[in-house]
Amino acid sequence: MCPSTDCRHWGASCSAAQSPAKAGEVLLIHKTDDDLWALPGGGIDVGESAANAAVRETTEETGFDVEVTGLVGLYTNPAHVMAYDDGEVRQQFSIRFTARIVGGELRTSSESKEVAFVPPSRLDEPNTHPSMRMRSDHGLSDGSEPYIG
């Protein structure tokens, strides 16, 4: 349960972006706020769809323009509560998409100090939160149904 009455529940993350040279690799960012590696993603703006938020966030954080190609899953673990230094507290609510790169160039941003394509065999190397690793693994699986949990 969220320990605050001001708990916001949101999220959209988009990854597994692929280009012909990077097929099958996972697009990750090295975040500036907590020094962890993560799938690109972030909040949904008012009036924006989750898929459009994923596209926008991926462009903002990586420099790549993407097109959403599918849904990997919906992640709403009530035990995963995030508390930030500014006092904001949120329960995890994330929508994980797959996408393909349609343009742009790799670059960092104020939210990403590194951007990298990581082969599945090396996903244990970057320092990621276990929930982020689970979403990466789900995106690489050949499951025909989206994860709901």
One Martini backbone bead per residue (centre of mass of N, CA, C, O) as a GRO file, in nm:
protein
  149
    1MET     BB    1   0.099   0.035   0.019
    2CYS     BB    2   0.062   0.362   0.009
    3PRO     BB    3   0.209   0.602   0.244
    4SER     BB    4   0.043   0.820   0.070
    5THR     BB    5  -0.196   1.063  -0.035
    6ASP     BB    6   0.032   1.162  -0.272
    7CYS     BB    7   0.004   0.929  -0.477
    8ARG     BB    8   0.148   0.842  -0.782
    9HIS     BB    9   0.024   0.675  -1.087
   10TRP     BB   10   0.279   0.597  -1.326
   11GLY     BB   11   0.381   0.501  -1.666
   12ALA     BB   12   0.629   0.470  -1.937
   13SER     BB   13   0.784   0.214  -2.129
   14CYS     BB   14   1.047   0.187  -2.380
   15SER     BB   15   1.180  -0.094  -2.566
   16ALA     BB   16   1.361  -0.291  -2.776
   17ALA     BB   17   1.498  -0.133  -2.970
   18GLN     BB   18   1.548  -0.158  -3.329
   19SER     BB   19   1.806  -0.228  -3.549
   20PRO     BB   20   1.973  -0.393  -3.781
   21ALA     BB   21   2.246  -0.378  -3.598
   22LYS     BB   22   2.056  -0.434  -3.305
   23ALA     BB   23   1.919  -0.693  -3.301
   24GLY     BB   24   1.798  -0.796  -2.978
   25GLU     BB   25   1.862  -0.546  -2.829
   26VAL     BB   26   1.880  -0.337  -2.543
   27LEU     BB   27   1.761  -0.028  -2.454
   28LEU     BB   28   1.964   0.179  -2.243
   29ILE     BB   29   1.991   0.380  -1.947
   30HIS     BB   30   2.193   0.604  -1.760
   31LYS     BB   31   2.101   0.743  -1.481
   32THR     BB   32   2.122   1.050  -1.300
   33ASP     BB   33   1.949   1.010  -1.025
   34ASP     BB   34   2.052   0.677  -0.942
   35ASP     BB   35   2.272   0.515  -1.127
   36LEU     BB   36   2.089   0.351  -1.308
   37TRP     BB   37   1.968   0.118  -1.519
   38ALA     BB   38   1.727   0.164  -1.798
   39LEU     BB   39   1.449   0.205  -1.940
   40PRO     BB   40   1.298   0.403  -2.129
   41GLY     BB   41   1.106   0.659  -1.950
   42GLY     BB   42   0.779   0.788  -1.819
   43GLY     BB   43   0.560   1.018  -1.804
   44ILE     BB   44   0.227   1.114  -1.851
   45ASP     BB   45   0.073   1.342  -2.018
   46VAL     BB   46  -0.167   1.540  -2.057
   47GLY     BB   47  -0.330   1.406  -2.343
   48GLU     BB   48  -0.163   1.136  -2.344
   49SER     BB   49  -0.052   0.854  -2.450
   50ALA     BB   50   0.136   0.589  -2.370
   51ALA     BB   51   0.275   0.553  -2.645
   52ASN     BB   52   0.356   0.853  -2.681
   53ALA     BB   53   0.528   0.866  -2.425
   54ALA     BB   54   0.735   0.654  -2.508
   55VAL     BB   55   0.837   0.804  -2.753
   56ARG     BB   56   0.918   1.069  -2.619
   57GLU     BB   57   1.109   0.953  -2.398
   58THR     BB   58   1.306   0.816  -2.590
   59THR     BB   59   1.396   1.069  -2.735
   60GLU     BB   60   1.487   1.235  -2.488
   61GLU     BB   61   1.697   0.999  -2.368
   62THR     BB   62   1.839   0.894  -2.674
   63GLY     BB   63   1.749   1.026  -2.980
   64PHE     BB   64   1.533   0.826  -3.063
   65ASP     BB   65   1.308   0.729  -3.300
   66VAL     BB   66   0.992   0.568  -3.245
   67GLU     BB   67   0.792   0.266  -3.286
   68VAL     BB   68   0.531   0.110  -3.179
   69THR     BB   69   0.481  -0.269  -3.179
   70GLY     BB   70   0.414  -0.341  -2.865
   71LEU     BB   71   0.311  -0.546  -2.585
   72VAL     BB   72   0.443  -0.673  -2.285
   73GLY     BB   73   0.328  -0.497  -2.021
   74LEU     BB   74   0.187  -0.482  -1.683
   75TYR     BB   75   0.309  -0.292  -1.393
   76THR     BB   76   0.166  -0.338  -1.034
   77ASN     BB   77   0.337  -0.359  -0.776
   78PRO     BB   78   0.247  -0.294  -0.444
   79ALA     BB   79   0.554  -0.338  -0.326
   80HIS     BB   80   0.646  -0.107  -0.533
   81VAL     BB   81   0.791   0.160  -0.371
   82MET     BB   82   0.864   0.506  -0.438
   83ALA     BB   83   1.112   0.725  -0.293
   84TYR     BB   84   1.189   1.062  -0.297
   85ASP     BB   85   1.375   1.338  -0.209
   86ASP     BB   86   1.108   1.534  -0.261
   87GLY     BB   87   0.862   1.329  -0.135
   88GLU     BB   88   0.785   1.146  -0.345
   89VAL     BB   89   0.528   0.888  -0.385
   90ARG     BB   90   0.524   0.559  -0.551
   91GLN     BB   91   0.366   0.329  -0.737
   92GLN     BB   92   0.397   0.096  -0.945
   93PHE     BB   93   0.340   0.196  -1.302
   94SER     BB   94   0.390   0.002  -1.594
   95ILE     BB   95   0.445   0.023  -1.945
   96ARG     BB   96   0.552  -0.223  -2.181
   97PHE     BB   97   0.727  -0.182  -2.479
   98THR     BB   98   0.778  -0.210  -2.816
   99ALA     BB   99   1.032  -0.113  -3.064
  100ARG     BB  100   1.135   0.093  -3.341
  101ILE     BB  101   1.364   0.242  -3.528
  102VAL     BB  102   1.316   0.557  -3.741
  103GLY     BB  103   1.534   0.755  -3.596
  104GLY     BB  104   1.795   0.931  -3.525
  105GLU     BB  105   2.038   0.980  -3.251
  106LEU     BB  106   2.263   0.911  -3.036
  107ARG     BB  107   2.199   1.040  -2.698
  108THR     BB  108   2.200   1.240  -2.438
  109SER     BB  109   2.080   1.370  -2.118
  110SER     BB  110   1.962   1.487  -1.818
  111GLU     BB  111   1.869   1.163  -1.766
  112SER     BB  112   2.129   1.062  -1.950
  113LYS     BB  113   2.472   0.952  -1.943
  114GLU     BB  114   2.384   0.686  -2.099
  115VAL     BB  115   2.372   0.491  -2.410
  116ALA     BB  116   2.263   0.142  -2.477
  117PHE     BB  117   2.326  -0.160  -2.632
  118VAL     BB  118   2.215  -0.475  -2.499
  119PRO     BB  119   2.284  -0.783  -2.477
  120PRO     BB  120   2.133  -1.046  -2.332
  121SER     BB  121   2.412  -1.174  -2.221
  122ARG     BB  122   2.460  -0.863  -2.059
  123LEU     BB  123   2.223  -0.787  -1.842
  124ASP     BB  124   2.396  -0.832  -1.568
  125GLU     BB  125   2.596  -0.580  -1.574
  126PRO     BB  126   2.406  -0.374  -1.526
  127ASN     BB  127   2.270  -0.156  -1.292
  128THR     BB  128   1.961  -0.289  -1.190
  129HIS     BB  129   1.650  -0.324  -1.128
  130PRO     BB  130   1.463  -0.603  -1.097
  131SER     BB  131   1.214  -0.488  -1.255
  132MET     BB  132   1.375  -0.412  -1.510
  133ARG     BB  133   1.479  -0.692  -1.577
  134MET     BB  134   1.204  -0.822  -1.613
  135ARG     BB  135   1.117  -0.642  -1.853
  136SER     BB  136   1.346  -0.726  -2.038
  137ASP     BB  137   1.285  -1.030  -2.043
  138HIS     BB  138   0.996  -1.004  -2.153
  139GLY     BB  139   1.083  -0.859  -2.424
  140LEU     BB  140   1.256  -1.130  -2.516
  141SER     BB  141   1.030  -1.296  -2.523
  142ASP     BB  142   0.782  -1.523  -2.693
  143GLY     BB  143   0.533  -1.415  -2.584
  144SER     BB  144   0.188  -1.370  -2.674
  145GLU     BB  145   0.132  -1.252  -2.393
  146PRO     BB  146   0.089  -1.023  -2.176
  147TYR     BB  147   0.193  -0.897  -1.890
  148ILE     BB  148   0.016  -0.929  -1.565
  149GLY     BB  149   0.134  -0.760  -1.239
   0.00000   0.00000   0.00000
